[in-house]
């Protein structure tokens, strides 16, 4: 199974007019700090506050009328949960979402606000995939996983497609990595349009499962990460995402929680935009000098901005 540039283009046509075409921001201060021209794709301004709506809607919109009549299930730490909940509402169906019990309150409330039922579990002892699959089977629901699905991956790739359509050729694309769906889709689009572009993923230091896996040449499991970047708390890459990223991703770099906090501050103070920890990791990598040498023209996907006021103040204060 694979995902192609044509799949991403097809997803773009399907989500047009439903998902936002998010802005690309530039900042002279950021350029000066990084030493390059940086183009920031603001998926924190996407519907549900994250890129996840792209893939969720692309996948959900392809379900049959019979499947839609029964409803959709998903499992997620937050952003995919909201995305599936909203996609279900847009398509006139219902959603049941399996979420970790320690998910930030704002993400749980937002998911319920879109009309979904939320079922919680302990992320450190429970297997969300097994729980989600069992729930979907029991209730007869169509399961849309957060990244291990070709239509989800193709949908996520539309963010990079839009970015490159706006900026023209880039030397590098820097993308956050959790389960690997965003970078798999983005790399598919970017290298399909521009084969010479360098695609660089960023993980939190405590959540380096994809980096370890790419270095080992096989999927490697790690303990469930404890990091402020809750959207990147994956313990093992997906099979499909890993197979794509093995072929398309040039490098993975790591950033600390303190570097993520500083990137969130910089985005807020210099670019006047709120970014959640997982979304800030690519900026953190650039600001902390993790990418060396620095490419001349760099695209960055800021993946989300779902963070409540109190949590944001705790992290950046």
C-alpha positions in Angstrom: 0.0 0.0 0.0 1.3 3.5 -0.9 0.2 7.1 -1.2 1.0 9.2 -4.3 1.1 12.8 -5.3 -2.2 12.2 -7.2 -3.8 10.9 -4.0 -2.8 14.1 -2.3 -4.2 16.2 -5.1 -7.4 14.2 -5.1 -7.7 14.9 -1.3 -7.1 18.6 -1.9 -10.1 18.6 -4.3 -12.2 16.7 -1.8 -11.5 19.0 1.1 -11.7 22.3 -0.9 -14.3 24.6 0.6 -14.6 22.5 3.7 -11.1 22.8 5.2 -9.4 26.1 5.5 -6.5 27.1 3.2 -4.4 28.3 6.0 -2.0 31.3 5.8 1.7 31.1 5.3 3.4 33.6 7.7 6.8 35.2 7.4 8.8 37.1 10.1 12.0 39.1 9.6 12.8 38.4 13.2 12.5 34.7 12.7 14.5 34.8 9.5 17.2 36.7 11.4 17.2 34.2 14.3 17.4 31.2 12.0 19.6 32.7 9.3 17.3 31.7 6.5 14.1 32.5 4.8 11.4 30.7 6.7 7.8 30.2 5.5 5.4 29.0 8.3 2.3 27.1 7.3 -0.1 27.9 10.1 -2.2 24.8 10.6 -2.9 26.1 14.1 -5.5 28.2 12.2 -7.1 25.2 10.5 -10.6 24.1 11.5 -10.4 22.3 14.9 -7.1 24.1 15.4 -4.9 21.5 13.7 -4.0 19.9 10.4 -5.8 16.7 11.5 -9.1 17.9 9.9 -7.6 17.5 6.5 -7.1 13.8 6.8 -10.1 13.1 8.9 -12.5 14.7 6.4 -10.8 13.2 3.4 -11.2 9.7 4.9 -14.7 10.2 6.4 -16.1 11.7 3.2 -15.3 8.4 1.3 -17.4 6.2 3.6 -20.5 4.7 2.1 -24.0 6.0 3.0 -24.5 2.7 5.0 -21.2 3.3 7.0 -22.1 6.9 7.6 -25.6 5.8 8.9 -23.9 3.7 11.6 -21.3 6.3 12.7 -17.5 6.7 13.0 -15.0 5.6 15.7 -11.5 7.0 16.3 -8.8 7.0 19.0 -6.7 10.1 19.6 -4.8 12.2 22.1 -6.9 15.2 21.0 -6.5 16.8 17.6 -7.6 13.8 15.5 -10.5 13.4 18.0 -11.8 16.9 17.3 -11.1 16.4 13.6 -13.2 13.2 13.3 -15.9 14.7 15.5 -16.2 17.7 13.2 -16.0 15.6 10.0 -18.8 13.4 11.3 -20.9 16.4 12.1 -20.2 17.9 8.6 -21.3 14.6 7.0 -24.4 14.2 9.2 -23.3 11.3 11.3 -22.1 10.6 14.8 -18.6 9.8 16.3 -17.3 7.9 19.3 -13.7 8.8 20.3 -11.3 6.9 22.5 -9.1 9.5 24.4 -6.4 9.2 27.1 -7.8 10.2 30.5 -5.0 12.8 30.9 -5.8 14.5 27.6 -5.8 18.3 28.1 -9.3 19.3 29.2 -9.7 21.8 26.4 -9.3 19.1 23.8 -11.8 16.8 25.5 -14.3 19.6 25.8 -13.8 20.6 22.2 -14.4 17.0 21.0 -17.6 16.8 23.0 -18.5 20.2 21.7 -18.5 18.9 18.1 -21.1 16.3 19.2 -18.9 13.3 19.8 -19.1 10.7 22.6 -15.8 10.4 24.5 -14.6 7.1 26.0 -11.4 7.5 28.1 -8.5 5.1 29.0 -5.1 5.2 30.7 -2.5 5.8 28.0 0.3 4.2 30.2 -1.5 0.9 30.7 -4.1 0.6 28.0 -3.8 -0.1 24.2 -5.8 2.5 22.4 -5.7 0.6 19.1 -7.2 -2.5 20.7 -9.7 -0.5 22.6 -10.7 1.5 19.5 -11.0 -1.6 17.3 -13.1 -3.5 19.9 -15.4 -0.5 20.3 -15.9 -0.1 16.6 -16.5 -3.8 16.1 -19.0 -3.9 19.0 -21.0 -0.9 17.8 -20.6 -1.5 14.0 -18.7 1.8 13.5 -16.3 2.7 10.7 -12.8 3.2 12.4 -10.7 6.1 11.2 -7.2 5.9 12.8 -5.1 9.0 13.4 -2.4 8.2 10.9 -2.4 4.6 9.8 -4.7 5.1 6.8 -3.9 6.1 3.2 -6.8 8.6 2.9 -5.7 10.2 6.2 -2.1 10.4 5.1 -3.1 11.9 1.7 -5.3 14.5 3.4 -2.5 15.6 5.7 -0.3 16.0 2.7 -2.5 18.8 1.4 -0.9 21.1 3.9 2.5 20.8 2.2 0.9 20.9 -1.2 -0.7 24.3 -0.4 2.6 25.5 1.1 4.6 24.8 -2.0 2.0 26.2 -4.3 2.3 29.4 -2.5 6.1 29.6 -1.9 7.5 27.9 -5.0 10.6 25.8 -4.6 12.0 25.3 -1.1 15.3 23.8 0.0 13.8 22.0 3.0 10.5 21.2 4.6 10.5 20.8 8.4 7.5 18.8 9.9 6.6 17.5 13.4 6.5 13.8 13.8 4.1 11.9 16.1 2.6 8.8 14.4 4.1 9.9 11.1 1.0 10.7 9.1 1.7 14.4 8.6 5.3 13.9 7.5 4.4 10.9 5.3 1.8 12.9 3.5 3.9 16.1 3.4 6.9 14.3 2.1 4.8 12.5 -0.6 3.5 15.9 -1.8 6.8 17.8 -1.5 9.0 15.2 -3.2 6.3 14.6 -5.8 6.4 18.3 -6.7 10.1 18.9 -6.0 12.3 15.7 -5.9 15.3 17.5 -4.6 13.7 19.0 -1.5 15.0 17.8 1.9 12.3 16.6 4.3 13.2 16.8 8.0 11.1 15.5 10.8 11.2 16.8 14.4 10.4 14.7 17.5 10.7 15.6 21.2 13.7 14.0 22.9 11.6 11.7 25.0 9.5 10.6 22.0 12.2 9.5 19.4 10.5 6.3 18.2 10.6 7.4 14.5 14.3 8.4 14.7 15.3 5.2 16.4 13.2 3.2 13.9 14.7 4.8 10.8 18.2 4.3 12.2 17.4 0.6 12.9 15.7 0.0 9.6 12.7 -1.4 11.4 9.9 -0.2 13.7 11.2 0.3 17.2 8.9 0.6 20.3 9.8 2.9 23.2 8.1 3.5 26.5 5.1 5.9 26.2 6.8 9.3 26.1 6.4 11.8 28.9 6.8 15.2 27.2 4.9 18.5 27.0 4.3 17.6 23.3 1.3 15.4 24.0 0.4 15.2 20.3 3.8 13.5 19.7 3.6 10.9 22.5 3.7 7.9 20.1 5.6 4.8 21.3 6.0 3.2 17.8 5.6 4.5 14.2 2.7 3.1 12.2 3.5 0.4 9.7 2.2 2.3 6.7 3.7 5.7 7.8 7.0 4.1 8.5 7.2 2.4 5.1 6.6 5.7 3.5 8.9 7.7 5.7 11.8 5.2 5.2 11.7 6.2 1.5 11.0 9.9 1.7 12.3 11.4 5.0 15.9 12.6 4.9 16.5 13.2 8.6 14.9 13.3 12.0 16.1 15.8 14.7 15.2 16.0 18.4 14.3 18.9 20.6 14.0 19.3 24.4 10.9 20.4 26.2 12.7 23.6 27.1 13.4 24.3 23.5 9.8 23.7 22.6 8.7 26.2 25.3 11.1 28.8 23.8 9.7 28.3 20.3 6.2 28.8 21.7 7.3 32.1 23.2 9.0 33.2 20.0 5.9 32.4 17.9 3.7 34.3 20.4 5.9 37.3 20.9 7.3 37.7 17.4 4.7 36.2 15.1 1.6 36.9 17.3 0.4 33.3 17.0 -0.4 30.7 19.6 1.1 27.3 18.9 0.7 24.1 21.0 3.9 22.2 22.0 3.7 19.6 19.3 3.2 22.3 16.7 6.2 24.2 17.9 8.7 21.5 17.5 9.8 22.4 14.0 10.4 26.0 15.1 12.2 24.7 18.1 14.6 22.7 15.9 15.4 25.8 13.8 15.8 28.2 16.7 18.0 25.7 18.7 20.3 25.1 15.7 19.3 21.4 15.4 19.4 21.7 11.6 22.9 22.2 10.3 23.8 23.4 7.8 20.8 25.7 7.6 19.0 25.5 4.2 18.4 28.9 2.4 14.6 28.6 2.0 12.7 26.6 4.6 9.1 25.6 4.8 7.8 24.8 8.3 4.4 23.2 9.1 3.1 24.4 12.5 0.7 21.5 13.1 -1.7 22.9 15.7 -2.6 25.5 18.3 -4.9 23.6 20.7 -3.9 24.7 24.1 -5.9 26.4 26.8 -4.9 29.8 28.4 -3.8 28.3 31.7 -1.6 25.6 30.1 -0.1 28.1 27.7 0.8 30.5 30.6 2.3 27.6 32.6 4.6 26.6 29.7 5.7 30.0 28.4 5.5 32.1 31.6 
